[in-house]
Amino acid sequence: MATYNGAKHLDQQLNSFLNQEQLPDELVVCDDGSTDDTISIVEAFSKKAPFAVRVFRNPSNLGFIKNFEKALSLCTGDLIFLSDQDDVWYPNKLAKMATYMANNAAVMVLQADMHIGDEHAIPTNFTKLGNTLSLGLRSDSHTSGCASVVRKWWLTLALPIPEVSGSHDSWIHQLASALQVRAEIREPLQCYRRHATNVSNSPSSKSSVFLHFDSLKTYGLRDTTAGWRNELKTISAARTRLLDKSLELKAANLSNRLNPALNKLDLHAHTLESRINLVKLDRWARPPKAIRLWVQGGYRHFAGWMSLAKDLIRPRCVS
């Protein structure tokens, strides 16, 4: 668990650990310089918890990505569950996900769905995965660290998290998706609390209906090429990491997945570059190239026809 000024909601999340059908072996907390009662709440919890609670205070603020990286590196168990400081886990979460990992040795990263909740952690009928799919995105676009468990060996590949990645969630899942060692449980196993100070504010976290027209209106009428260029940097970092870790992959009997993973990353990068070049054109000149990219299967890595439609109506990018 990575914490930072989380006193307002922290108790409820900690108590949900105590209510697990299968208790954790340890809780590792890395605090990033909280100035509220976060540390005293965790220390009080450690006195009543029937498992080890280890608390680490960063001498200077690392930021949420490096704070999570530090917390991950300090865990000792074979299965490591990532936790935000403001959610609520359902009692069957640890047991269900641990059982899945025990029965699926090839899976390195597992993610469950989660209900979107209000600021009081009261669940709505909307889920993070359900929202992702309703946006027309593939299920592997749903990458939430707080709903994930990773094998400790996976940290050999994933750490350190490069600065270009943007988030620990997407980096951990992108590598696993490329190597096809990622899986999902489509049952919600926690409540994902939404409030004014959430770090993540993606549209898949909304607790209301998000129509296709809304997606086109919101994301089709602005220049997103800066985000695409950052994504290209992340893909390049992932490619480099996999090549650098080829010996580790061989030792884990995953070397046969390396070339397909590199090919998948290369295809994704090629499509992004094609989309960047496409939106440099005037709108009237885009349809032939966009249709060609569609026929080649490029848009299947994104939101299909909706991504195609957005590329046709986006403003012309001049950079």
Secondary structure, DSSP 4 states (H G I P E B T S, - for coil): -EESS-HHHHHHHHHHHHT-SS--SEEEEEE----SSHHHHHHHHHHH-SSEEEEEE-SS---HHHHHHHHHHH--SSEEE---SS-EE-TTHHHHHHHHHHH-TT--EEEEEEEEE-TT--EEEEEHHHHHHHTT--GGG---GGGEEEETTHHHHHPSPPGGGS-HHHHHHHHHHHHT-EEEEEEEEEEEE--TT-S---GGG-SS---HHHHHHHHSSS--HHHHHHHHHHHHHHHHHHHHTHHHHHHTT-GGGHHHHHHHHHHHHHHHHHHHHHTTS-GGG-HHHHHHHHHTTGGGGTTTHHHHHHHHHSPPP--
